[in-house]
Amino acid sequence: MKLPSLLFVGALLSGFVISPVLAQTGAETRPEHERFGAEKSIRRMGHIEIMNHQGVRLGRIKDLGFDLTNGRIVEVFVVSGEFLGFGGKIVAVPPAALVSNPKGDTYRVDIDKAAFAAMPGVRFSGWNEVGREERIAAAYRRFGQTPFFLVNDEISDPNSEHPKVALGYIFRADKFLGLPVHNLRNEPLGKIDSIGLDIPAGIVKKIVVVSSDSMGTRSVIPARSLRFNAARDRLLFDDSSMPFADQPHLVFTPAAFGNPAHSEEESYRGPRTDVPLEQGTARRDRDRTAQIRKNLRAAKIAGLEFEVGTLNSRTTLRGRAGSEADKERAGAIAIAASRLELVDNQITVTSPAP
């Protein structure tokens, strides 16, 4: 069983598969966590139906709009009234308004069919930036959601538990796949292979880039390390502090002999591992991970490469640091957002890349 909130879009996906929320093993229960496993096809996302809480079908997911700058899914585009897969009306739904079922093939939203049909439609033709904050904020409010981004003359409150941010450029997922990726020196690195998405949480979790070399290596990189060029026809990867070649790689095994395609992740230490970095989906776990990531980025520890996962309030740090002092500093930052006994600092000390 796969947790429905984590979806991947890609031709053949280097996919994360999620364990069920409560996997019964006799009288015991095992908490939810993520791991690498069987792949999904991009067509699966288009098969996910949207229903209301009365079980009435409203449409299906057609596409997603996400903000790469903030690593956020901003809109879920739901199409209804199609005929043989063509036409229909597209409605933008806030991710947090959706609730998934255990199989991940259906999302439910609290609205009746008549009200959904009366919602303003979104046109993909002529996609532009005009009035985007107001349009998207209005869609959020229609579904009873508070926008996470600043609208008009709003000012972010730094003391808020979830300070609002300026909205970045909204890009559609189906236009994102296959985009070329270059470094800041305009040297080609590869292209976008797949995207890891947690839809109800509204998070772009991972970006997988397949390299342009003959090996076709897949690398996992954080969404916020990428930005668009001026023409928005390619992505630029800031490899000044995180060399592309040193990113965790995916060891990909294609489907064969009746077995599904699957992936395993290399650790920062080099050897392959099938022990994943676990991340719970409880709000407290997600918020703690987000806060630690934010604090570590703000600390600007030179040469630090890190991943953070929190499960059942226990945080794990993995990555590399240039010195023992930097490793301890990163651990102290994580401890400040949690407790000493609940932080497992697995960061390794290595020499900086030449």
Summary of the structure (lengths in Angstrom):
residues: 354
radius of gyration: 20.5
end to end distance: 44.3
largest distance: 62.5
contacts: 1061
relative contact order: 0.12
helix: 19%
strand: 36%
